[in-house]
Amino acid sequence: MGTLTLDALSRRYGATTAVERVDLDVAEGELVALLGPSGCGKTTTLRMVAGFIPPSGGRVLIAGQDVTRTPPHGRNTGMVFQSYALFPHMTVGQNVAFGLEMRKIGRAERETRVREALRLVRLDGMADRLPRQLSGGQQQRVALARALVVNPAVFLLDEPLSNLDAKLRAEVRFEIRALQQRLGLTTLFVTHDQEEALTMADRLVVMERGRVRQTGTAEDLYERPADAFVAGFIGRCNLLRGAPEGPGHFRAHGGALLPCLAAPAPGASVLALRPERIAVATEGEGLPARLATVTYLGAQTEYHLDLGGTPLVAIAPTPPESSRHRALAPGDAVLAHWDPAEARLLPAEPGDLPDDTP
């Protein structure tokens, strides 16, 4: 049992199930990300952990203690909201101290802990400023300090970087991860951003329609997805419907016979192949194809291939400028090649692929 345990945690709204029997153990000092599309149930799960939403079934345990019916202020959690939720009329110091006041911590100890929390997030000397006098990144740090100051057993982050621009988001992402590791914080982190989850989390939990589809490390989910939904959600992936045909081959609906991993998953109906694992050349071995489009992406170039009615996307490093006079162009006849072990055969549910009807 971890520092945080979710035991068959569920939430229903009438006939609609928002979260369906989520089981999860988060170990001490571990950062686990709940990842999924909008409406998948990840924020509802986080808010049940925080105590803001009562579950319809299951339990929440912190350090082995059942807190399912304990109010938020009694759970020893610290939460950072997507909107920061700072009080505009309070100073930075007052905002950070708010949780301590709710816990009846004495003034002297409050002041000491507020100073330490602001030091941790590099806001020394800003205790007397108002939120409107701070940048977005500084406001985010105040929200972090307010959650940290209560010495939480579990640290909860609800899409805390979504209001920052791309450059600042990358900087704060690094700071949060470094702070979490330095303090050994047990953390549950909600995001829809794959890059955030892949770079920050020790483990990821991919959710969809209220259910957990797969849990594992970033490498587990990227290299060994359990199904077509996970393969398509984590990174880019060619997902082709069809059926296995003999050992080591897959017949796509478009007609192409594609080499693949010999042992398909039970019920496999989709071939999954990462674009960067496909080599495109004009000579050598491979499947005949024609280039439909070529898109320059800076360090990489994207190739859309037509294998006689079966589409594939390949991504490769952009060739040096000195050799671009020999670059591939739309309409060229090419050969597409990949290691058959890189093409996995996976099961899929209705709605897992973009052209499915849920």
Number of C-alpha atoms within 10 A of each C-alpha: 14 17 19 24 23 24 16 16 22 25 23 14 9 7 6 9 16 20 28 20 19 19 16 19 15 20 17 17 20 22 25 25 26 26 28 27 15 13 14 21 24 29 21 21 24 20 17 21 28 26 21 12 16 17 22 16 16 16 21 25 19 21 15 12 12 14 19 23 13 13 13 18 13 12 21 15 22 26 24 23 18 17 15 21 12 21 14 11 11 15 19 28 23 22 23 30 24 19 19 22 13 9 11 10 14 10 12 8 10 22 17 11 20 26 20 17 26 24 14 17 19 14 18 13 12 18 17 11 14 19 20 12 12 14 11 17 17 17 21 26 23 28 25 25 29 28 25 29 23 22 17 17 20 28 23 25 22 21 20 24 24 14 15 15 11 10 8 14 17 14 11 18 17 15 14 16 15 13 14 19 15 10 12 13 22 24 29 22 26 26 23 18 15 17 12 20 25 20 12 21 20 16 21 27 24 24 24 22 17 23 20 22 16 18 20 16 17 20 12 14 23 20 14 15 22 19 23 26 24 23 25 20 19 21 14 16 22 18 26 22 20 19 19 23 13 9 12 16 21 28 21 22 14 15 13 18 18 20 24 23 19 17 13 22 15 9 11 19 24 28 29 23 26 23 20 16 16 22 15 23 16 14 10 11 12 17 16 16 24 20 22 17 16 18 13 11 12 8 10 14 15 18 24 19 27 22 21 12 13 17 19 22 20 21 21 17 13 15 14 10 9 7 8 10 9 9 11 17 14 14 14 14 17 21 21 22 18 21 12 15 13 17 26 27 31 24 18 18 12 11 11 20 18 11 8 9 8 9
